[in-house]
């Protein structure tokens, strides 16, 4: 989404939230896979550092069933895009990857595959200790 020079309401999108460690791995996996259509879209981080949220197309929540994650409908609530989008929601939540720096949304199937790969990598790393 391009900045329009104004602070405009967000379109209806869904939000996939995951633990931060898995989310960061997924961001890296998607970015490394240059063949992935669309790449990674905007990503939110919460103020406590516990979770990351990936913006995905509206309707994704209806069929999302990935263990360890949640997908909720946002209906555009609490998010603003444009020049004043640094704090999209109340509290200390902010953009890890802002809308103007990446694609419009993350493809849900690409995200699902990356989250699965991230979970396997984390499990393997934890078992090596």
C-alpha positions in Angstrom: 0.0 0.0 0.0 1.4 3.3 -1.0 1.3 6.3 1.3 -1.2 8.8 0.0 0.1 11.7 2.0 -2.9 11.4 4.3 -3.9 9.1 7.1 -6.5 6.9 5.6 -8.5 4.1 7.1 -7.2 0.6 6.5 -9.1 -1.8 4.2 -10.8 -4.8 5.7 -8.0 -7.2 6.4 -7.4 -10.2 8.7 -4.5 -10.5 11.1 -2.5 -13.7 11.8 -0.8 -13.5 15.1 2.1 -15.8 16.1 4.8 -15.9 18.7 7.6 -13.5 17.9 10.3 -16.1 17.5 8.3 -18.0 14.9 7.1 -14.9 13.2 10.6 -13.5 12.8 11.8 -16.8 11.3 8.8 -16.8 8.9 9.6 -13.2 7.8 13.2 -14.4 7.0 11.9 -17.5 5.2 9.5 -15.5 3.0 12.1 -12.8 2.2 14.7 -15.4 1.2 12.3 -17.2 -1.1 12.4 -14.7 -4.0 10.0 -17.0 -5.9 7.2 -16.5 -3.4 4.5 -14.4 -5.0 4.0 -11.1 -3.3 6.6 -11.6 -0.6 5.8 -10.5 3.0 3.3 -7.8 3.6 3.0 -5.5 6.6 3.9 -7.0 10.0 2.9 -5.6 13.4 4.7 -6.2 16.7 3.2 -5.9 20.1 4.7 -3.7 22.8 5.5 -6.6 25.0 7.5 -8.3 22.2 5.4 -11.5 22.6 3.7 -11.6 19.2 3.9 -10.5 15.6 0.9 -9.9 13.4 0.8 -10.5 9.6 -1.8 -8.7 7.6 -3.5 -11.1 5.2 -6.5 -10.8 2.9 -10.0 -10.5 4.3 -11.6 -13.9 4.6 -8.5 -15.7 5.7 -9.8 -16.0 9.3 -12.7 -18.1 8.1 -10.5 -21.1 7.2 -7.3 -20.5 9.3 -6.5 -23.5 11.5 -2.7 -23.4 12.0 -1.8 -24.6 15.5 0.1 -22.0 17.6 -1.4 -19.1 15.7 -4.6 -17.2 15.5 -6.3 -15.3 12.7 -8.8 -12.6 13.4 -10.9 -10.3 11.3 -9.9 -6.7 11.8 -12.5 -5.0 9.6 -9.9 -2.2 9.4 -10.4 -1.4 13.1 -7.4 0.3 14.8 -5.2 0.5 11.8 -4.4 3.6 9.8 -2.2 3.9 6.7 -0.4 6.9 5.4 2.0 9.5 6.7 0.9 9.1 10.3 0.8 5.3 10.4 3.7 4.9 12.8 1.3 3.8 15.6 -1.5 1.9 14.0 -3.2 0.8 17.2 -3.4 2.0 20.8 -0.6 1.2 23.2 2.9 0.3 22.2 2.1 -1.7 19.2 3.9 -0.7 16.0 5.1 -1.7 12.6 8.0 -4.2 12.2 7.5 -3.9 8.4 5.3 -0.9 7.6 2.8 -1.0 4.7 4.8 1.5 2.6 8.0 -0.7 2.8 6.5 -4.0 1.7 3.7 -5.6 -0.4 0.0 -5.0 0.5 -0.6 -8.2 2.4 1.1 -11.6 2.9 -0.4 -14.5 0.9 -2.0 -16.9 3.5 -0.6 -20.0 1.8 2.9 -18.6 1.7 2.6 -17.6 5.3 1.2 -21.0 6.3 4.2 -22.7 4.7 6.7 -20.3 6.2 5.2 -20.7 9.7 5.4 -24.5 9.4 9.1 -24.3 8.3 9.8 -21.9 11.0 8.3 -24.2 13.7 10.4 -27.1 12.4 13.6 -25.0 12.4 12.9 -23.7 16.0 12.2 -27.3 17.2 15.4 -28.6 15.6 17.5 -25.7 17.1 16.0 -26.3 20.5 16.6 -30.0 20.4 20.3 -29.4 19.6 20.9 -27.7 23.0 
